[in-house]
Amino acid sequence: MKKNIIITIGDPAGCGPFITLEAIKKLGADFAFFLIVGDSYILERIPLYQNLKNKITVIDPKTQGIEKIRKGRASVLSGKASLSYLKIALDFIKKNSIKRLVTAPLSKEAVELNVPGFSGHTEYLAKYFKQKKIEMMMVSDKLKAVLFTRHIPLRGVSSCIRKDKLTDTFCLVRHGLSKMFKIKNPRVVVSSLNPHAGVNTFLEKEEKIVCAAIKASGAKIFGPYPSDTIFTSDNLKKYDCVICLYHDQAMIPFKLLSMKEGVNLTLGLPIIRTSPAHGTAFDIIREGKLPFSSSMVSAIKLAARLEI
């Protein structure tokens, strides 16, 4: 049975509109019932749209002034539009009991011009669904990585490493792996924060907290292990997911291994939400080049495959 998948086109000045249409073309319009939230004015500028418009449903907010959007240029208007697409999609999901949302990239900076303090899709969705605990899991065939802390300065990471927060993360990650990915007895490993800090070597304050959380969780969690070796191919074969303590500790190896196929999955929501593992690609759009759509294809496939 075909799934209902609602897709927001992200920042209308970025790659989102193109990769959305390109991904649907590659998958085939019959892959799912596609509902696209975005301005038709933006989509009609893409030649591919003429071949797809009768095969998909477009929810058009008719954003005032949308014709002023400049390709590849973030603005107050592009931020306002991309956030409105998300709000419309969420309201539609709520009213129609849709369980799958795919979000094309938006510009945090552009949205923040309208909503000070906006930090991204993940946090916005957690607030909308009133979920206290959510996690950002990066997914590919090569690696699953969870970001224990996300968009905070590196100097603030240490103070966020707390036993209770870690045990909550362990529980949510294991639940997501077993329920959504159907992995029995998932093998989860935690990275260290400090250089060379292993299970019994060079343990600093942060690693000792991780050890205490692992013990308190009562689950089969491995680590903490040094992050300079945890991402080797041999080690990755041993585990179903790596929990990283800060943003770049996860994102650098993930993008090196899976930049063009990676997916961002939010754990802890009452719906399935995925997104491509890259940004708006403003520079590529400004240059008139075609962005790759393979990550968007993967995001749609994963949204269709997972169950909650």
Number of C-alpha atoms within 10 A of each C-alpha: 5 10 16 18 22 27 27 31 30 29 34 34 29 29 28 29 27 24 23 23 25 22 21 21 17 12 15 12 17 13 18 19 15 19 19 23 26 29 23 19 14 18 21 13 12 13 11 14 20 12 10 16 15 10 16 17 14 19 19 14 14 12 18 10 9 17 10 9 18 15 20 20 17 22 19 14 23 28 24 19 29 29 25 19 25 24 17 17 24 19 11 16 17 12 9 9 11 17 19 23 25 28 26 29 27 30 25 21 18 22 26 17 16 16 14 9 11 15 17 16 19 19 18 15 18 19 12 11 14 10 13 10 13 20 22 21 23 26 24 22 9 14 20 23 25 28 21 23 21 20 13 12 10 12 7 11 18 14 8 15 20 14 20 14 13 24 20 14 22 24 13 17 25 22 18 21 20 14 14 15 15 13 14 10 13 20 17 22 24 27 26 27 25 16 13 15 21 19 17 12 11 13 20 14 12 22 25 16 18 25 21 16 22 22 14 13 18 11 17 14 20 16 21 26 22 20 23 14 13 20 18 11 11 10 10 17 12 12 17 18 23 26 26 23 25 24 19 16 19 24 19 12 17 21 16 9 16 20 18 19 22 27 28 26 24 23 25 21 19 12 18 23 27 30 28 28 25 19 17 23 19 19 15 15 18 14 10 11 9 12 18 16 22 19 23 30 24 24 29 29 18 23 23 21 12 14 15 13
